């Protein structure tokens, strides 16, 4: 499992415009900002101290962040297992942005994961002394009471609420296969009906569209996963099962993000003793094939069967041999550990999205 290394050059490209002009008041509206990346402090103690100051002052937001996957980006058990297979600088760039990427043992700064300072005091942003990058929540030219009371300057940027704020770590190519997307969430979003909305509209509100929340809800929130799809199952013929899946308000493919995520659609029939007699399944996800040419290694995307925003998918399953039996079906979201030599793929965890039983049809 790998991620994009966030270098200053990458951050400038992600912003599409270069660094900010230096702010001169407590509430500036600059034309564009450098998006999230490592804190501009040159040493680890400075980054740890600055982040601790954020946590001490912003208790509610800090509590939300502390329970988030951003906070656990490097310490999460699933990531740790995957990182053990590929402990690369590429992975650390997004999962431990506050640690020195060249260090194989990143240390305490890595445990911050994606920290407060990663987003609000990014490297490359021309912020004033003690300045903080913030979202544009007020009309240009106006002041907010919160800004006047802040103990540090606030540099506000409308781009901070767009996909530009998430692109560097959530949309990039495979490191060994340029042009082959490893994560393409932002590109998927740009092609969706929700292209005009930022990622935060869904992932930084609890409930969605409610107050701003720094929990960054995503695939570990099983209730949101279940609410993301409308699922129905039919048995038009004795041995033929149809399961339809239609995304609701999703601004990207489903599943998106990491390449080792998939949706399992399956149906089984058992005898009176519970022994399986027939079954069939399909996987909705990205199917890759490793490519090795000489000393170089790459990966080819063979098939992408994921659900696209607003598009219904109908999965057909064959239960021949179980025509007279009830059929148990289910749809499951899975996070998968990657395969390797002598190591078969296995689910890290899963969320049941829908399930049911279809009785035998009457001929």
Secondary structure, 3 states (H helix, E strand, C coil): CCCCCCCHHHHHHHHCCCCCCCCCCCEEECCCCCCCCCECCCCHHHHHHHHHHHHHHCHHHHHHHHCCCCCCCCCCHHHHHHHHHCCCHHHHHHHCCCCCCCCCCCCHHHHHCCCHHHHHCECCCCCCCCCEEEECCCCCCCCCHHHHHCCCCEEEEHHHHCHHHCHHHHEEEECCEEEEEEEEHHHHHHCCCCCCCCCHHHHCECCCCCCECCCCCCCCCHHHHHHHEEEEEEEEECCEEEEEEEECCCCCCECCCCCCEEEEEEEEEECCCCCEEEEEEEEECEEEEEEEECCEEEEEEEEECCECCCCEEEEEEECCCCCCCCEEEEEEEEEEECCECCECCEEEEEEEEEEEEECCCCC
